[in-house]
Amino acid sequence: VSVTLNLGLSGGGRLFHRGADGKVTLRAEKGDRIVPGTIHDQVNTDHSAARTTLGMGGSDTLPGFFGGKYAMVPLGFSYRQQVVEQAPEGFEWTVLPAPAGSAGLAQGVSPQTLSVSAASPHKKEAARFIDFLLRPPNMVRLAKGDWMLPTGTAALADPSLHTAENGWATGAALAEALRPAPAQSVRGYPEWKDKVATPALQEYYSGAIGADELRKRLVEDGNRVLARYQR
């Protein structure tokens, strides 16, 4: 679900719309159909995507990737570490950006956050540590250790994150196109995702239901879920 929503930004999709009153409603527009329709056609029409991977998550596809079963796997940037550490000797690979849509290379991300517990007896010390951690040189060290992009612009400009090795330059070049995940701050999203979107997208991608039924479930059933959180 999150991958569908995040990649959907490239086609101008958003699905979640916040009104002037602050309430969020689901609305399916033209751009929201592009990514789901593409994945559906890959699985059911041109068979360029394996049906067996629909239920996989995380790094489940890597063994098949290493074994030559899949030519490409749509994994997040940090999975490069597992490729480097687990791939068989001599395995050649590269990082490709997601295809550009009507909105360019835009895609949603959910940045990692740092917080200080209200119950902490050392709030000032913890805040000072966060300040230390977020200094550009330290953000670069953290990013390289996590195999992820830093959120700070000064850290992102570090030359070590713009090298061809392990695809760093490809990822860094996309940084300006990254946007907050569409549903990141939507109350009721976890329930919508688990009870509505996950089963609906699974059935659509497998070919069990069509695009109209998918829209009906995501929007109509989804709005009933979100309404309970916005009274």
Legacy VTK file of the C-alpha trace (Angstrom):
# vtk DataFile Version 3.0
C-alpha trace
ASCII
DATASET POLYDATA
POINTS 231 float
0.000 0.000 0.000
2.696 2.478 0.995
4.713 1.761 -2.160
1.640 2.299 -4.331
0.876 5.620 -2.646
4.474 6.840 -2.600
5.172 6.043 -6.244
1.747 7.398 -7.188
3.010 10.942 -6.596
5.035 10.705 -9.820
1.812 10.392 -11.796
0.109 13.257 -9.987
-1.818 10.956 -7.667
-2.466 11.756 -4.045
-5.704 9.980 -3.001
-5.780 11.737 0.416
-7.073 15.320 0.279
-7.235 17.688 3.245
-10.010 20.296 3.180
-10.085 23.824 4.573
-11.654 22.431 7.749
-8.651 20.157 8.274
-10.601 16.966 7.575
-9.146 14.403 5.181
-11.171 12.583 2.550
-10.252 10.027 -0.078
-10.780 10.967 -3.707
-9.537 8.966 -6.718
-8.435 11.150 -9.620
-6.772 10.376 -12.934
-3.260 10.395 -11.490
-4.219 7.893 -8.794
-4.877 5.223 -11.428
-1.483 5.299 -13.132
0.745 3.329 -10.743
-1.868 0.724 -9.718
-2.833 0.267 -13.379
0.794 -0.173 -14.409
1.455 -2.808 -11.760
-1.796 -4.591 -12.633
-0.798 -4.747 -16.295
2.709 -5.944 -15.480
1.275 -8.889 -13.583
-1.778 -9.729 -15.687
-1.163 -8.423 -19.230
2.474 -8.382 -20.268
3.643 -10.652 -17.401
6.785 -8.583 -16.814
6.235 -8.879 -13.044
5.988 -12.176 -11.193
2.593 -12.889 -9.633
4.292 -14.843 -6.838
5.948 -11.676 -5.539
2.669 -9.876 -4.747
2.607 -11.112 -1.176
6.294 -10.557 -0.559
7.680 -7.764 1.558
11.015 -6.297 2.489
13.953 -8.288 1.181
11.931 -11.422 0.278
12.700 -10.929 -3.407
16.482 -10.773 -3.004
17.165 -14.542 -3.286
15.306 -14.580 -6.602
17.179 -11.471 -7.710
20.534 -13.058 -6.894
19.482 -16.251 -8.663
18.460 -14.519 -11.885
14.727 -15.093 -11.448
13.972 -11.350 -11.377
15.719 -8.723 -13.503
14.702 -5.865 -11.193
13.348 -5.567 -7.652
11.505 -2.439 -6.366
13.255 -2.076 -3.030
14.033 0.994 -0.960
17.411 2.693 -1.084
18.658 1.143 2.167
18.365 -2.409 0.789
21.596 -1.805 -1.115
23.410 -2.854 2.041
21.850 -6.319 1.900
22.711 -6.592 -1.777
26.353 -5.746 -1.075
26.567 -8.113 1.893
24.521 -11.039 0.585
24.989 -11.149 -3.195
27.096 -13.990 -4.592
30.644 -13.163 -5.613
30.822 -11.438 -8.985
27.139 -10.395 -8.937
26.719 -7.208 -10.994
23.941 -4.777 -10.120
23.024 -1.111 -10.295
20.482 1.343 -8.891
17.798 2.804 -11.163
15.438 5.677 -10.301
11.724 4.987 -10.526
10.280 5.953 -13.934
9.298 9.613 -14.278
5.605 10.420 -14.585
3.620 13.567 -15.284
4.913 14.981 -11.994
8.498 14.000 -12.743
10.405 11.765 -10.351
8.350 12.724 -7.290
7.812 9.986 -4.737
6.788 9.865 -1.118
9.071 8.997 1.765
8.699 8.679 5.531
11.778 10.228 7.169
13.168 8.733 10.346
12.634 10.935 13.394
14.349 11.556 16.716
12.405 12.324 19.873
13.020 12.953 23.556
10.665 11.196 25.929
8.598 13.467 28.152
9.394 11.101 31.016
13.148 11.306 30.487
15.080 12.610 33.516
17.753 13.972 31.149
15.836 15.980 28.557
18.479 18.685 28.141
21.268 16.165 27.702
19.203 14.212 25.181
18.428 17.380 23.232
22.125 18.250 23.150
22.890 14.776 21.809
20.323 15.216 19.040
21.905 18.575 18.222
25.288 16.827 18.002
23.876 14.023 15.866
22.293 16.460 13.405
25.483 18.371 12.647
26.213 17.882 8.909
29.371 15.727 9.282
27.581 13.427 11.719
24.466 13.234 9.544
26.701 12.052 6.708
28.223 9.361 8.934
24.757 8.256 10.041
23.435 8.208 6.466
26.331 6.090 5.241
25.899 3.711 8.177
22.168 3.349 7.494
22.607 3.349 3.691
19.967 6.109 3.514
19.919 9.737 2.402
20.253 12.459 5.061
17.460 15.006 5.366
19.806 17.949 5.896
20.742 19.864 2.743
24.312 20.534 3.893
24.869 16.845 4.644
23.283 15.821 1.365
25.803 17.950 -0.533
28.736 15.955 0.866
30.811 14.546 -2.054
30.933 11.083 -0.481
27.172 10.755 -1.101
27.556 11.539 -4.801
29.799 8.704 -5.877
28.841 6.065 -8.426
29.785 3.253 -6.053
26.756 1.360 -4.732
24.352 3.777 -6.414
24.845 6.705 -4.028
24.837 9.300 -6.820
21.583 7.969 -8.286
19.805 8.263 -4.956
21.241 11.674 -4.113
20.142 13.025 -7.492
16.525 12.185 -6.607
16.555 13.943 -3.240
14.911 17.149 -4.489
11.971 15.129 -5.837
11.213 13.371 -2.550
8.035 14.427 -0.761
6.377 13.503 2.550
4.336 10.325 2.190
0.714 11.288 1.309
-0.841 9.521 4.297
1.877 10.199 6.847
-0.248 12.478 9.062
-3.720 11.083 8.317
-5.625 9.849 11.340
-7.170 6.475 10.647
-4.620 5.577 7.981
-3.391 2.375 9.714
-6.944 0.978 9.864
-7.644 2.007 6.261
-4.398 0.399 5.160
-4.968 -2.897 6.992
-8.716 -3.371 6.561
-9.427 -1.681 3.220
-6.412 -0.939 1.046
-4.316 -4.071 1.558
-6.995 -6.618 0.608
-8.331 -4.391 -2.197
-4.936 -3.890 -3.823
-4.026 -7.553 -3.414
-7.189 -8.570 -5.248
-6.724 -5.917 -7.932
-3.096 -6.772 -8.603
-3.933 -10.468 -8.796
-6.707 -9.778 -11.312
-9.595 -10.784 -9.047
-11.295 -7.353 -9.243
-11.253 -4.491 -11.747
-10.297 -0.835 -11.501
-13.839 0.355 -10.727
-14.209 -2.030 -7.809
-10.774 -1.013 -6.532
-11.744 2.665 -6.604
-15.025 1.917 -4.828
-13.306 0.086 -2.000
-10.417 2.509 -1.537
-12.589 5.613 -1.650
-16.094 4.754 -0.487
-15.165 2.137 2.108
-12.101 4.168 3.019
-14.016 7.374 3.693
-16.280 5.513 6.090
-13.176 4.455 8.032
-11.618 7.925 8.080
-14.902 9.568 9.118
-14.742 7.802 12.473
-11.463 9.569 13.250
-12.555 13.059 12.252
-15.765 13.710 14.140
LINES 1 232
231 0 1 2 3 4 5 6 7 8 9 10 11 12 13 14 15 16 17 18 19 20 21 22 23 24 25 26 27 28 29 30 31 32 33 34 35 36 37 38 39 40 41 42 43 44 45 46 47 48 49 50 51 52 53 54 55 56 57 58 59 60 61 62 63 64 65 66 67 68 69 70 71 72 73 74 75 76 77 78 79 80 81 82 83 84 85 86 87 88 89 90 91 92 93 94 95 96 97 98 99 100 101 102 103 104 105 106 107 108 109 110 111 112 113 114 115 116 117 118 119 120 121 122 123 124 125 126 127 128 129 130 131 132 133 134 135 136 137 138 139 140 141 142 143 144 145 146 147 148 149 150 151 152 153 154 155 156 157 158 159 160 161 162 163 164 165 166 167 168 169 170 171 172 173 174 175 176 177 178 179 180 181 182 183 184 185 186 187 188 189 190 191 192 193 194 195 196 197 198 199 200 201 202 203 204 205 206 207 208 209 210 211 212 213 214 215 216 217 218 219 220 221 222 223 224 225 226 227 228 229 230
